[in-house]
Amino acid sequence: MLIGESILRFLDYLRERKGYSPHTVRSYRVDLDDFSAFLVPSAESTGGTEPGFPLSAVDAKVIRKYMGSLYGRVNRATMARRLSAVRSFFRFLERECAIAHNPAQGITAPKQEKHIPPHLSVDDVFKLLDGPDTDRPLGLRDKAILEVLYSCGLRVGEAETLDLTSVRFEERLVRVIGKGNRERIVPIGKTALRALAAYLESSAPLRRKAGHDERNAPLFLNFRGGRLTSRSIRRIMKRYVGACGLEADISTHAMRHSFATHLLDGGADLRSVQELLGHASLSTTQKYTHVSMDRLMEVYDKTHPRK
């Protein structure tokens, strides 16, 4: 079996059997296309799917050589992600009995640099949330989006897929479909619900004009009445970040980081924050403890008798 054909089979598996989102499948494709381009130089000009390298020729030495080719070209986080994609790809082929063993199994990723996820202070979040002009319908929509992102700690893709029926106003809960099609229920604050109610009232004529069935109508609409995309939500966020004079690297994901950090600073336990964020592993959530260490040191310095 050849590499290009196998990659397409693996992507179909992720899409159809694992239920991964189009964004996740696209990320796997980018990483595996890069690996394929390394194995078959001519693949680069054809999108990385040139079927010209036999799987039987891929061993640990080849994969180590590929990882070596990434040094100086991408950062360590990208190297680790690409190795993870390659490892998952060969694990799939091993399960399908297309290969005898996974050649990437014993290869370790480069040691990651520790970095604190970008996040906002509480004051800066409030400044950002007060940015939209709520005298305008689009301002009401933008206000609702920002409030929901911060109140629920959502990924931008999760916000995009919210429907009207996702929000239970009386119970103050939101049904979220996360990575791997996993469902979780998260609380939503009263301020965010008020912003949503104001937006839904103002957008009612647009919803009627678009002819949405309320059972699966999108929660957030573009000006034509269609579902607002992740790209548009990122663009909205970027506009208000600039208008508020905040750092340029503050993104929609920084709102999620701020949500987690502020919960931990307020005394929430790590396990609860993991559930709210929808992380499959607690180790993914633990990166936020580095952010909150500043708060712990401040408390320590103020209260310990032998500081």
C-alpha positions in Angstrom: 0.0 0.0 0.0 1.2 3.5 -0.8 1.3 6.6 1.5 -1.1 8.8 -0.4 -3.9 6.3 -0.5 -3.4 5.4 3.1 -3.6 9.0 4.3 -7.0 9.4 2.5 -8.3 6.2 4.2 -7.2 7.6 7.6 -8.8 11.0 7.0 -12.1 9.2 6.0 -11.8 7.2 9.3 -11.4 10.4 11.3 -14.3 12.0 9.6 -16.8 9.2 9.4 -16.1 6.9 12.3 -14.5 9.2 14.9 -16.8 12.1 14.1 -13.9 14.7 14.1 -14.8 18.2 13.0 -13.8 19.4 9.6 -11.2 21.7 11.2 -9.6 18.8 13.1 -9.5 16.6 10.0 -8.0 19.5 8.0 -5.3 19.9 10.6 -4.4 16.2 10.4 -4.3 16.5 6.6 -1.9 19.4 6.7 0.5 17.5 9.0 0.3 14.3 7.1 0.7 16.1 3.8 3.9 17.6 5.1 5.1 14.1 6.1 4.1 12.8 2.6 5.9 15.7 0.9 9.1 14.7 2.8 8.8 11.1 1.7 7.8 12.0 -1.9 9.3 15.4 -2.9 6.9 15.6 -5.9 4.0 15.4 -3.6 4.4 19.0 -2.5 3.2 20.3 -5.9 0.1 18.1 -5.8 -1.2 18.8 -2.3 0.7 16.0 -0.6 -1.4 13.1 -2.0 1.0 11.8 -4.6 0.9 8.0 -4.1 4.5 7.1 -4.6 6.1 5.9 -1.4 5.4 2.3 -0.1 4.4 2.0 3.6 6.8 -0.9 4.0 9.7 1.5 3.4 8.8 3.7 6.4 10.6 2.7 9.6 11.7 4.5 12.7 14.9 5.8 11.0 12.8 7.5 8.3 10.5 9.1 10.8 13.5 10.4 12.9 15.0 11.8 9.7 11.6 13.6 9.0 11.6 15.0 12.5 15.2 16.3 12.0 14.0 18.0 8.8 11.5 20.1 10.9 14.2 21.7 13.1 14.5 25.4 12.2 11.4 25.2 10.0 8.7 25.0 12.6 8.5 25.5 16.3 8.6 22.7 18.9 4.8 22.6 19.4 4.2 22.1 15.7 6.9 19.4 15.7 5.1 17.6 18.5 1.8 17.9 16.8 3.1 16.5 13.5 4.7 13.6 15.3 1.4 12.9 17.0 -0.4 12.9 13.7 2.1 10.5 12.2 1.9 8.3 15.2 -1.9 8.2 15.1 -1.8 7.5 11.3 0.4 4.5 11.8 -1.6 3.3 14.8 -4.7 3.3 12.6 -2.8 1.3 9.9 -1.6 -1.2 12.5 -5.2 -1.7 13.8 -6.3 -2.2 10.2 -3.5 -4.8 9.7 -2.0 -2.8 6.9 1.3 -2.8 8.7 2.9 -5.2 11.2 3.8 -2.5 13.8 3.8 1.3 14.4 7.2 2.6 13.4 6.5 5.9 15.2 5.7 4.3 18.5 9.0 4.7 20.3 9.9 8.2 18.9 9.6 11.0 21.4 8.6 14.5 20.7 11.1 17.4 21.4 10.8 18.9 24.9 8.3 21.6 24.9 9.0 25.2 25.9 6.8 26.2 28.8 4.7 29.2 28.0 1.8 30.9 29.7 -1.3 31.0 27.5 -2.2 34.6 26.6 -5.1 35.8 28.8 -6.7 39.0 30.0 -7.1 40.5 33.4 -10.6 40.8 34.8 -10.6 44.6 34.1 -9.5 44.1 30.5 -12.2 41.4 29.9 -14.8 43.9 31.2 -13.4 46.6 29.0 -13.7 44.3 26.0 -17.2 43.2 26.9 -18.3 46.8 27.1 -16.8 47.5 23.6 -19.8 46.8 21.3 -22.3 49.6 20.6 -25.6 48.0 21.9 -27.7 50.7 20.2 -27.1 48.8 16.9 -28.3 45.3 16.1 -24.8 44.1 15.1 -23.5 45.6 18.3 -26.1 43.5 20.3 -25.0 40.4 18.4 -21.3 41.1 19.1 -21.9 41.8 22.7 -23.8 38.5 23.0 -20.9 36.6 21.3 -18.3 38.0 23.6 -20.4 37.5 26.7 -21.0 33.8 25.8 -17.4 33.1 25.0 -16.3 34.4 28.4 -19.2 33.2 30.4 -19.0 29.6 29.1 -15.3 29.3 28.2 -16.1 28.0 24.7 -13.8 27.2 21.8 -14.7 29.4 18.8 -15.8 26.3 16.8 -18.2 25.4 19.7 -19.7 28.9 19.6 -20.2 28.6 15.8 -22.3 25.4 16.2 -24.6 26.7 18.9 -28.3 26.6 18.0 -31.2 28.4 19.6 -32.2 25.2 21.3 -28.6 24.9 22.8 -29.4 27.5 25.4 -31.8 26.7 28.3 -32.6 30.1 29.6 -34.6 28.9 32.6 -32.0 26.5 33.8 -29.0 28.8 32.9 -27.3 26.0 31.0 -25.8 25.6 27.5 -25.5 22.4 25.6 -22.1 22.4 23.8 -20.7 19.9 21.2 -17.0 19.9 21.6 -14.0 18.1 20.1 -14.7 14.5 18.9 -18.4 15.3 18.9 -18.4 15.1 22.7 -21.4 16.8 24.4 -21.1 18.7 27.6 -23.5 20.9 29.6 -22.0 24.2 31.0 -23.5 26.9 33.1 -24.0 30.4 31.7 -24.1 33.6 33.7 -27.1 36.0 34.0 -25.2 38.8 32.3 -24.5 36.7 29.2 -28.2 35.5 29.2 -29.4 39.2 29.3 -27.1 40.0 26.3 -28.4 36.9 24.5 -32.1 37.8 25.1 -31.5 41.4 23.8 -29.8 40.0 20.7 -32.5 37.4 20.0 -35.2 40.1 20.3 -33.4 42.4 17.9 -32.6 39.6 15.4 -36.2 38.2 15.3 -37.1 40.0 12.0 -33.9 38.6 10.3 -34.7 35.1 11.6 -38.2 35.3 10.2 -36.9 36.6 6.8 -34.3 33.8 6.7 -37.1 31.2 7.4 -35.2 29.3 10.1 -36.8 26.3 11.8 -36.5 27.1 15.5 -35.5 23.5 16.3 -32.1 23.8 14.5 -31.8 27.6 13.9 -28.3 29.0 14.4 -27.8 31.1 17.6 -25.5 33.6 16.0 -26.3 34.9 12.5 -24.4 36.9 9.9 -26.1 39.9 8.3 -27.7 37.7 5.6 -29.3 35.4 8.2 -26.9 32.5 7.8 -24.8 30.9 10.5 -21.9 33.0 11.6 -18.6 31.2 10.9 -15.6 30.7 13.2 -13.6 33.0 11.0 -16.2 35.8 11.3 -16.3 35.4 15.1 -12.4 35.7 15.2 -12.6 38.8 13.0 -15.2 40.3 15.4 -13.0 39.6 18.4 -10.0 41.1 16.7 -11.8 44.3 15.9 -12.8 44.9 19.5 -9.4 43.9 20.8 -7.9 46.7 18.6 -10.6 49.2 19.5 -9.9 48.6 23.2 -6.1 49.0 22.8 -5.4 45.5 24.0 -2.4 43.3 22.9 -2.7 42.1 19.3 -2.2 38.4 20.2 -5.4 38.3 22.3 -7.7 36.0 20.4 -11.0 34.2 20.9 -9.0 31.4 22.6 -7.5 33.9 25.0 -11.1 34.5 26.2 -11.2 30.7 27.0 -7.9 31.0 28.8 -9.1 34.0 30.7 -12.3 32.1 31.7 -10.1 29.2 33.1 -7.6 31.5 34.8 -10.2 33.6 36.5 -12.0 30.5 37.8 -8.8 29.1 39.3 -7.9 32.5 40.8 -11.4 32.6 42.4 -10.8 29.2 44.1 -12.3 26.7 41.6 -10.7 23.2 41.7 -8.8 22.0 38.6 -11.2 19.0 38.1 -14.2 21.3 37.8 -12.4 23.6 35.4 -11.5 20.5 33.3 -15.2 19.6 33.0 -16.2 23.1 32.1 -13.6 23.3 29.4 -14.4 19.9 28.0 -10.8 18.6 28.3 -10.4 14.9 27.9 -7.3 14.9 30.1 -6.6 16.8 33.3 -3.0 17.4 32.1 -4.4 19.7 29.4 -6.1 21.8 32.0 -3.0 21.9 34.2 -1.2 24.5 32.0 -3.6 27.1 33.6 -2.1 26.5 37.0 1.1 28.2 35.8 -1.0 31.3 35.1 -2.6 31.2 38.5 0.7 30.8 40.3 1.1 34.6 40.3 -2.1 34.8 42.3 -0.9 32.1 44.7 2.4 33.8 45.3 0.6 37.1 46.0 -1.6 35.4 48.6 1.5 33.6 50.1 3.5 36.9 50.4 0.6 38.7 52.0 -0.3 36.0 54.6 2.6 33.7 55.5 4.2 34.8 58.8 7.7 33.8 57.6 7.6 35.0 54.0 
